[in-house]
Amino acid sequence: MRPIRALRPLFLALLVSVVPASSFAGIFLSVNIAPPVLPVYVQPVCPGDGYLWTPGYWAYGEAGYFWVPGTWVMAPRPGVLWTPGYWGWGGGLYLWHGGYWGPHVGFYGGVNYGYGYGGVGFFGGRWEGGRFAYNTAVMHVNTTVIHNTYIDNTVIHNTTVINRTSFNGPNGVNARPNGQEMSAMREQHVQPTSEQMSHENFASTNRANFASVNGGRPANPAVSRPMTSANFANHAAVNNNNRPAYNANANNRPAYNNNANASYKAPVNNQAHYAAAPHNNAPQQHNETHPNNSGGGGGEHEHR
């Protein structure tokens, strides 16, 4: 066992050098240092009909942890929802469990990413046929532009957040998957889109995203659209009020992939199944506390 343990740091260094940004499903990565806490940020306004929110997260590269900004992306096909990835403790290391698309939201470690992802399930919206309806109680959507919306305030609890933990395990979030999450984990999954992968890869090239540089406070914790080297100029940086400006050209959003599987049915709204409270996006910025539940976890974010 000792020779194997001695080789572990060498293996990790080799792995990181070969795969500097390996945070998606199907790619193995383990680290012996816990990720930083989740940064505080404001969710950008939804850039157009059909975009779904994917929370920001800490990925790992050759220079350590770096922040991948939260962003709005188009789902690969109608009827699927995003299950965020998460860091979990196991075997003496922090293991990354990659995110994926599927008909229901699975287990994401109980981590409270905010904006519909309160630690268990998803409250930010639901598919109604081939269109996504947004819950504007927790999502920042311009209802004068996007009309397929609804308001469900029953999932909101206005209290004080005390935890921004970004991982599952000792000294982090203590949560285990419930029955519905276990079922969702066994469903057919769709890998992250090419835009999502490019977004993470591009984030890994900006040293300002690394925790060793920003001290766990990235300057751009969220953007309206996935970042790539080709379109980064269209993403405005967060200004002094922590409110991003947005590209006025919202008509160039991508269409759904042509290989959409007709056998995928829109998932039913599962909000009633969960008691976890997502973040509010009321006009004033404020803090909330989300009481412990089967999903566990806290997560402080600013809202509007």
Summary of the structure (lengths in Angstrom):
residues: 304
radius of gyration: 18.4
end to end distance: 52.3
largest distance: 63.3
contacts: 990
relative contact order: 0.23
helix: 17%
strand: 20%
